[in-house]
């Protein structure tokens, strides 16, 4: 009997601290709420990129190449006169291929050649986009493949979008905590899910028009979005 009492005392010595620790851990349990915050902001674009194309057809390869080169050179020279620097004019695509006959039994006959030349032009004055297009068309361009409006310095607007997303997350967390009879006291973790800049784009356009016509192009707004995941501590 004496040995049994000693054994019980020893067990109590080991088990009581563990029970106390478990109770303390349970009392100190952290109550959290995890929410996702998002935001979308709009910014006025201050830069545009235009893909200007020249397609030339001729009976011989040399003639097609020469016609295309003459128009492309005229476009470059005119754009430079408009204040576009050489570094802002870059070749985007150049292709040269034969044109085959569509007549029956003559599918292998070459009847001419086609040259496609596309340059990408960066414009730092979005109000000048229409004028640049008109200038290119007047010089012989027959395709405007795309127009892309964007923002040159994206750091500030991305930061603003992230801050707005954090505020959105806090607003949601306050609402949830209040509904549960608690309030937010701190942040346990925060994760940025990324930011996204959606430039304003115009699709492929074939412009066959008189040079005297004016091309109105409005830049509109560039959309910037951000998303964060935040885990808040409640009390």
HELIX and SHEET records of a PDB file:
HELIX    1   1 UNK A    2  UNK A   27  1                                  26    
HELIX    2   2 UNK A   61  UNK A   81  1                                  21    
HELIX    3   3 UNK A   86  UNK A   88  5                                   3    
HELIX    4   4 UNK A  126  UNK A  128  5                                   3    
HELIX    5   5 UNK A  129  UNK A  138  1                                  10    
HELIX    6   6 UNK A  155  UNK A  179  1                                  25    
SHEET    1   A 3 UNK A  31  UNK A  44  0                                        
SHEET    2   A 3 UNK A 221  UNK A 234 -1                                        
SHEET    3   A 3 UNK A 184  UNK A 198 -1                                        
SHEET    1   B 5 UNK A  89  UNK A 100  0                                        
SHEET    2   B 5 UNK A 110  UNK A 123 -1                                        
SHEET    3   B 5 UNK A  47  UNK A  58 -1                                        
SHEET    4   B 5 UNK A 143  UNK A 150 -1                                        
SHEET    5   B 5 UNK A 200  UNK A 202 -1                                        
END                                                                             
